[in-house]
Amino acid sequence: MSIARVTTVKMDSKEAADEQTQGYVQSAPSEFPQASQLIGIRIDDVTLMAVTIYPDAETMKAADTAREKRLNTNIENRVSVETIVGEVTLDHHNH
């Protein structure tokens, strides 16, 4: 059963959010090779969301070290982080 981890990060400025977004776009695919899908969402000028889908909870847990490293980037400009995890009930792709 696939599992999703959704992380919302609020930065202290648009510039910090720009930097964080650029770093995620460039590095996340190689940092999280075990992920089935990576989605980055810019909610507003300072709020970012990452949705990562893994094939199972064990695979997600194996990515915890990479996640900690990613979360520790730009930490001095971060206001908050919220994370939720849940079972994926629909993963439809319409290409």
Rosetta constraint file for C-alpha pairs under 8 A:
AtomPair CA 1 CA 55 HARMONIC 6.41 0.50
AtomPair CA 1 CA 56 HARMONIC 5.68 0.50
AtomPair CA 1 CA 87 HARMONIC 7.16 0.50
AtomPair CA 1 CA 88 HARMONIC 7.41 0.50
AtomPair CA 2 CA 53 HARMONIC 6.76 0.50
AtomPair CA 2 CA 54 HARMONIC 5.64 0.50
AtomPair CA 2 CA 55 HARMONIC 4.38 0.50
AtomPair CA 2 CA 56 HARMONIC 4.97 0.50
AtomPair CA 2 CA 57 HARMONIC 7.65 0.50
AtomPair CA 2 CA 87 HARMONIC 6.15 0.50
AtomPair CA 2 CA 88 HARMONIC 5.42 0.50
AtomPair CA 3 CA 53 HARMONIC 5.73 0.50
AtomPair CA 3 CA 54 HARMONIC 5.37 0.50
AtomPair CA 3 CA 55 HARMONIC 6.37 0.50
AtomPair CA 3 CA 56 HARMONIC 5.60 0.50
AtomPair CA 3 CA 57 HARMONIC 6.27 0.50
AtomPair CA 3 CA 60 HARMONIC 7.69 0.50
AtomPair CA 3 CA 85 HARMONIC 7.14 0.50
AtomPair CA 3 CA 86 HARMONIC 5.71 0.50
AtomPair CA 3 CA 87 HARMONIC 4.52 0.50
AtomPair CA 3 CA 88 HARMONIC 5.25 0.50
AtomPair CA 4 CA 51 HARMONIC 6.71 0.50
AtomPair CA 4 CA 52 HARMONIC 5.53 0.50
AtomPair CA 4 CA 53 HARMONIC 4.37 0.50
AtomPair CA 4 CA 54 HARMONIC 6.23 0.50
AtomPair CA 4 CA 85 HARMONIC 5.60 0.50
AtomPair CA 4 CA 86 HARMONIC 5.42 0.50
AtomPair CA 4 CA 87 HARMONIC 6.19 0.50
AtomPair CA 4 CA 88 HARMONIC 6.08 0.50
AtomPair CA 5 CA 50 HARMONIC 7.98 0.50
AtomPair CA 5 CA 51 HARMONIC 5.89 0.50
AtomPair CA 5 CA 52 HARMONIC 5.32 0.50
AtomPair CA 5 CA 53 HARMONIC 6.54 0.50
AtomPair CA 5 CA 83 HARMONIC 6.93 0.50
AtomPair CA 5 CA 84 HARMONIC 5.87 0.50
AtomPair CA 5 CA 85 HARMONIC 4.45 0.50
AtomPair CA 5 CA 86 HARMONIC 6.70 0.50
AtomPair CA 6 CA 49 HARMONIC 6.97 0.50
AtomPair CA 6 CA 50 HARMONIC 5.70 0.50
AtomPair CA 6 CA 51 HARMONIC 4.54 0.50
AtomPair CA 6 CA 52 HARMONIC 6.47 0.50
AtomPair CA 6 CA 83 HARMONIC 5.58 0.50
AtomPair CA 6 CA 84 HARMONIC 5.32 0.50
AtomPair CA 6 CA 85 HARMONIC 6.24 0.50
AtomPair CA 7 CA 49 HARMONIC 5.57 0.50
AtomPair CA 7 CA 50 HARMONIC 5.23 0.50
AtomPair CA 7 CA 51 HARMONIC 6.59 0.50
AtomPair CA 7 CA 81 HARMONIC 6.89 0.50
AtomPair CA 7 CA 82 HARMONIC 5.65 0.50
AtomPair CA 7 CA 83 HARMONIC 4.34 0.50
AtomPair CA 7 CA 84 HARMONIC 6.60 0.50
AtomPair CA 8 CA 47 HARMONIC 7.05 0.50
AtomPair CA 8 CA 48 HARMONIC 5.67 0.50
AtomPair CA 8 CA 49 HARMONIC 4.34 0.50
AtomPair CA 8 CA 50 HARMONIC 6.52 0.50
AtomPair CA 8 CA 81 HARMONIC 5.68 0.50
AtomPair CA 8 CA 82 HARMONIC 5.20 0.50
AtomPair CA 8 CA 83 HARMONIC 6.38 0.50
AtomPair CA 9 CA 47 HARMONIC 5.78 0.50
AtomPair CA 9 CA 48 HARMONIC 5.18 0.50
AtomPair CA 9 CA 49 HARMONIC 6.24 0.50
AtomPair CA 9 CA 78 HARMONIC 7.31 0.50
AtomPair CA 9 CA 79 HARMONIC 7.61 0.50
AtomPair CA 9 CA 80 HARMONIC 5.77 0.50
AtomPair CA 9 CA 81 HARMONIC 4.58 0.50
AtomPair CA 9 CA 82 HARMONIC 6.62 0.50
AtomPair CA 10 CA 17 HARMONIC 7.82 0.50
AtomPair CA 10 CA 46 HARMONIC 5.62 0.50
AtomPair CA 10 CA 47 HARMONIC 4.45 0.50
AtomPair CA 10 CA 48 HARMONIC 6.34 0.50
AtomPair CA 10 CA 78 HARMONIC 6.10 0.50
AtomPair CA 10 CA 79 HARMONIC 5.36 0.50
AtomPair CA 10 CA 80 HARMONIC 5.21 0.50
AtomPair CA 10 CA 81 HARMONIC 6.54 0.50
AtomPair CA 11 CA 16 HARMONIC 6.16 0.50
AtomPair CA 11 CA 17 HARMONIC 5.62 0.50
AtomPair CA 11 CA 46 HARMONIC 5.10 0.50
AtomPair CA 11 CA 47 HARMONIC 6.35 0.50
AtomPair CA 11 CA 77 HARMONIC 5.74 0.50
AtomPair CA 11 CA 78 HARMONIC 4.33 0.50
AtomPair CA 11 CA 79 HARMONIC 5.18 0.50
AtomPair CA 11 CA 80 HARMONIC 7.16 0.50
AtomPair CA 12 CA 16 HARMONIC 6.71 0.50
AtomPair CA 12 CA 17 HARMONIC 7.72 0.50
AtomPair CA 12 CA 46 HARMONIC 6.60 0.50
AtomPair CA 12 CA 77 HARMONIC 5.44 0.50
AtomPair CA 12 CA 78 HARMONIC 5.83 0.50
AtomPair CA 12 CA 79 HARMONIC 5.77 0.50
AtomPair CA 13 CA 17 HARMONIC 6.30 0.50
AtomPair CA 13 CA 45 HARMONIC 7.50 0.50
AtomPair CA 13 CA 46 HARMONIC 5.76 0.50
AtomPair CA 13 CA 77 HARMONIC 7.55 0.50
AtomPair CA 14 CA 18 HARMONIC 6.03 0.50
AtomPair CA 14 CA 45 HARMONIC 5.08 0.50
AtomPair CA 14 CA 46 HARMONIC 5.17 0.50
AtomPair CA 15 CA 19 HARMONIC 6.23 0.50
AtomPair CA 16 CA 20 HARMONIC 6.12 0.50
AtomPair CA 16 CA 46 HARMONIC 7.69 0.50
AtomPair CA 16 CA 74 HARMONIC 7.44 0.50
AtomPair CA 16 CA 77 HARMONIC 6.28 0.50
AtomPair CA 17 CA 21 HARMONIC 5.96 0.50
AtomPair CA 17 CA 45 HARMONIC 6.97 0.50
AtomPair CA 17 CA 46 HARMONIC 5.32 0.50
AtomPair CA 17 CA 47 HARMONIC 7.09 0.50
AtomPair CA 17 CA 48 HARMONIC 7.26 0.50
AtomPair CA 18 CA 22 HARMONIC 6.14 0.50
AtomPair CA 19 CA 23 HARMONIC 6.19 0.50
AtomPair CA 20 CA 24 HARMONIC 6.18 0.50
AtomPair CA 20 CA 73 HARMONIC 7.69 0.50
AtomPair CA 20 CA 74 HARMONIC 6.89 0.50
AtomPair CA 21 CA 25 HARMONIC 6.13 0.50
AtomPair CA 21 CA 40 HARMONIC 7.94 0.50
AtomPair CA 21 CA 42 HARMONIC 7.97 0.50
AtomPair CA 21 CA 48 HARMONIC 7.53 0.50
AtomPair CA 22 CA 26 HARMONIC 6.17 0.50
AtomPair CA 23 CA 27 HARMONIC 5.90 0.50
AtomPair CA 23 CA 28 HARMONIC 7.81 0.50
AtomPair CA 24 CA 28 HARMONIC 5.13 0.50
AtomPair CA 24 CA 40 HARMONIC 7.89 0.50
AtomPair CA 24 CA 70 HARMONIC 8.00 0.50
AtomPair CA 25 CA 29 HARMONIC 7.69 0.50
AtomPair CA 25 CA 40 HARMONIC 7.57 0.50
AtomPair CA 27 CA 31 HARMONIC 6.02 0.50
AtomPair CA 28 CA 32 HARMONIC 5.79 0.50
AtomPair CA 28 CA 38 HARMONIC 7.83 0.50
AtomPair CA 29 CA 33 HARMONIC 5.96 0.50
AtomPair CA 29 CA 38 HARMONIC 7.48 0.50
AtomPair CA 31 CA 66 HARMONIC 6.14 0.50
AtomPair CA 32 CA 63 HARMONIC 6.61 0.50
AtomPair CA 32 CA 66 HARMONIC 6.99 0.50
AtomPair CA 34 CA 54 HARMONIC 7.07 0.50
AtomPair CA 34 CA 59 HARMONIC 6.73 0.50
AtomPair CA 34 CA 60 HARMONIC 7.93 0.50
AtomPair CA 34 CA 63 HARMONIC 7.39 0.50
AtomPair CA 35 CA 52 HARMONIC 6.52 0.50
AtomPair CA 35 CA 53 HARMONIC 5.81 0.50
AtomPair CA 35 CA 54 HARMONIC 4.80 0.50
AtomPair CA 35 CA 55 HARMONIC 7.31 0.50
AtomPair CA 35 CA 59 HARMONIC 7.84 0.50
AtomPair CA 35 CA 60 HARMONIC 7.61 0.50
AtomPair CA 36 CA 52 HARMONIC 7.60 0.50
AtomPair CA 36 CA 53 HARMONIC 5.47 0.50
AtomPair CA 36 CA 54 HARMONIC 5.21 0.50
AtomPair CA 36 CA 55 HARMONIC 6.43 0.50
AtomPair CA 37 CA 51 HARMONIC 8.00 0.50
AtomPair CA 37 CA 52 HARMONIC 5.79 0.50
AtomPair CA 37 CA 53 HARMONIC 5.11 0.50
AtomPair CA 37 CA 54 HARMONIC 7.15 0.50
AtomPair CA 38 CA 50 HARMONIC 7.25 0.50
AtomPair CA 38 CA 51 HARMONIC 5.97 0.50
AtomPair CA 38 CA 52 HARMONIC 4.74 0.50
AtomPair CA 38 CA 53 HARMONIC 6.59 0.50
AtomPair CA 39 CA 50 HARMONIC 5.69 0.50
AtomPair CA 39 CA 51 HARMONIC 5.01 0.50
AtomPair CA 39 CA 52 HARMONIC 6.36 0.50
AtomPair CA 40 CA 48 HARMONIC 7.38 0.50
AtomPair CA 40 CA 49 HARMONIC 5.87 0.50
AtomPair CA 40 CA 50 HARMONIC 4.65 0.50
AtomPair CA 40 CA 51 HARMONIC 6.48 0.50
AtomPair CA 41 CA 48 HARMONIC 5.81 0.50
AtomPair CA 41 CA 49 HARMONIC 4.97 0.50
AtomPair CA 41 CA 50 HARMONIC 6.24 0.50
AtomPair CA 42 CA 47 HARMONIC 6.30 0.50
AtomPair CA 42 CA 48 HARMONIC 4.77 0.50
AtomPair CA 42 CA 49 HARMONIC 6.41 0.50
AtomPair CA 43 CA 47 HARMONIC 5.34 0.50
AtomPair CA 43 CA 48 HARMONIC 5.68 0.50
AtomPair CA 43 CA 49 HARMONIC 7.00 0.50
AtomPair CA 44 CA 48 HARMONIC 7.35 0.50
AtomPair CA 53 CA 88 HARMONIC 7.87 0.50
AtomPair CA 54 CA 59 HARMONIC 6.31 0.50
AtomPair CA 54 CA 60 HARMONIC 5.73 0.50
AtomPair CA 55 CA 59 HARMONIC 6.65 0.50
AtomPair CA 55 CA 60 HARMONIC 7.83 0.50
AtomPair CA 56 CA 60 HARMONIC 6.48 0.50
AtomPair CA 57 CA 61 HARMONIC 6.12 0.50
AtomPair CA 58 CA 62 HARMONIC 6.26 0.50
AtomPair CA 59 CA 63 HARMONIC 6.67 0.50
AtomPair CA 60 CA 64 HARMONIC 6.93 0.50
AtomPair CA 63 CA 67 HARMONIC 6.16 0.50
AtomPair CA 64 CA 68 HARMONIC 6.14 0.50
AtomPair CA 65 CA 69 HARMONIC 6.36 0.50
AtomPair CA 66 CA 70 HARMONIC 6.17 0.50
AtomPair CA 67 CA 71 HARMONIC 6.06 0.50
AtomPair CA 68 CA 72 HARMONIC 6.17 0.50
AtomPair CA 69 CA 73 HARMONIC 6.85 0.50
AtomPair CA 71 CA 75 HARMONIC 7.20 0.50
AtomPair CA 74 CA 78 HARMONIC 6.66 0.50
